[in-house]
Every structure is written in structure tokens, then in C-alpha cells.
Amino acid sequence: MKQEALRVIREEHATLAAMLQSLMQMVRRGPDPDGRDDSALFFDVLRAMLFYIDEFPEKHHHPKESDLLFPRVARAAPHTLAAIDQ
């Protein structure tokens, strides 16, 4: 169970990192300034990515860390309790 929980948390970190990387690439590129592509679609995708980045960690990922990871870290390394509480 412990290894499975850590695997899930690591995968979610990797997924969020990939989403942030994709978001940065999209912003750098921006919508087509010549209007050849659908800039409305660009902003729809951008909005969806921002929604994911805002919602997923708070509702799905952080509770897993709080319930599965942080209690084990606190037991194994009690000196980290103040950081965990923050």
C-alpha cells in the first residue's frame, strides 16, 4: 500500500509538471497572430488547462498527500512536523 500511494503521488506530480510545461509552451506560442487558426479554440484550451491546474491539486491531489504521505513523513521524521503543518 505504501509503495502504491507514493507511486500515485509521484505520477500526479509528473502529470501536473507536464501540464505546466505545456501551458508555458502554449503561452509562449500564443494564438496565431495571422488568424489562420481558431484563436477561440486556443483560449478554450488555455482556460481548460488553467482550470485543471487550479482544481485538480486542491480537490484530488493534496488530500492524498495529507492523508497518505504526510502522516508517514511526520512519524519517520518528527522534526518535519512544522513544515507539514504549513
Backbone torsions as a table, in degrees:
resi	resn	phi	psi	omega
1	MET	NA	-43.4	-178.1
2	LYS	-59.8	-47.5	-179.4
3	GLN	-64.4	-37.1	178.4
4	GLU	-64.5	-43.3	179.4
5	ALA	-61.9	-44.7	178.6
6	LEU	-64.3	-38.7	178.8
7	ARG	-61.8	-44.5	-179.8
8	VAL	-63.1	-45.0	-179.5
9	ILE	-63.3	-42.8	178.2
10	ARG	-63.9	-42.8	179.1
11	GLU	-63.0	-39.5	179.1
12	GLU	-67.6	-36.7	174.8
13	HIS	-62.4	-43.6	179.7
14	ALA	-64.5	-39.5	178.7
15	THR	-64.4	-44.2	179.1
16	LEU	-65.6	-39.5	177.6
17	ALA	-62.6	-41.0	178.4
18	ALA	-64.9	-39.8	178.7
19	MET	-64.0	-43.4	178.7
20	LEU	-63.8	-40.3	177.4
21	GLN	-62.9	-43.8	178.5
22	SER	-64.1	-40.8	178.4
23	LEU	-61.3	-44.8	179.0
24	MET	-62.7	-40.3	178.3
25	GLN	-64.4	-41.4	179.0
26	MET	-63.3	-43.7	-178.8
27	VAL	-64.7	-41.6	177.9
28	ARG	-60.5	-41.2	-178.9
29	ARG	-73.9	-44.1	-179.5
30	GLY	70.2	174.5	174.8
31	PRO	-69.1	157.4	-179.9
32	ASP	-60.9	115.9	-178.2
33	PRO	-66.1	-20.0	179.7
34	ASP	-87.7	-4.2	178.0
35	GLY	74.8	16.8	-178.6
36	ARG	-75.2	-25.1	177.1
37	ASP	-109.6	176.4	-176.5
38	ASP	-86.4	100.0	-178.0
39	SER	-66.2	-25.5	175.9
40	ALA	-63.5	-39.3	177.2
41	LEU	-64.2	-41.4	177.6
42	PHE	-54.6	-48.9	-177.4
43	PHE	-72.4	-29.1	174.0
44	ASP	-63.8	-44.5	179.4
45	VAL	-65.7	-43.9	178.4
46	LEU	-59.0	-44.5	178.8
47	ARG	-61.9	-42.2	179.2
48	ALA	-64.7	-40.3	178.8
49	MET	-65.1	-43.6	178.8
50	LEU	-64.1	-38.4	177.7
51	PHE	-61.8	-45.8	179.0
52	TYR	-59.4	-48.2	-178.2
53	ILE	-62.5	-34.1	179.9
54	ASP	-78.1	-42.9	-170.9
55	GLU	-89.2	-45.2	-172.0
56	PHE	-58.3	-51.7	-177.6
57	PRO	-59.2	-44.6	-175.0
58	GLU	-68.2	-40.2	-174.6
59	LYS	-90.4	-28.9	-171.6
60	HIS	-120.2	-37.2	-173.6
61	HIS	-89.1	-51.6	-176.9
62	HIS	-59.3	-37.5	175.5
63	PRO	-60.3	-35.3	177.5
64	LYS	-65.1	-42.7	177.6
65	GLU	-62.8	-44.6	-178.7
66	SER	-64.6	-38.7	-175.4
67	ASP	-86.6	-35.6	-172.0
68	LEU	-105.9	-42.1	-171.5
69	LEU	-90.4	-54.6	-171.5
70	PHE	-62.0	-38.1	176.8
71	PRO	-60.9	-37.1	179.1
72	ARG	-70.2	-40.2	178.1
73	VAL	-63.2	-44.1	-179.4
74	ALA	-61.8	-39.5	178.4
75	ARG	-68.2	-40.4	-177.3
76	ALA	-77.1	-30.8	-176.9
77	ALA	-140.2	78.1	-175.3
78	PRO	-56.4	-25.0	179.4
79	HIS	-67.0	-11.3	179.4
80	THR	-90.8	-0.4	-174.9
81	LEU	-57.2	-41.1	-179.9
82	ALA	-62.5	-41.1	178.1
83	ALA	-66.7	-40.5	179.1
84	ILE	-64.2	-41.3	179.3
85	ASP	-61.8	-31.5	178.1
86	GLN	-68.7	NA	NA
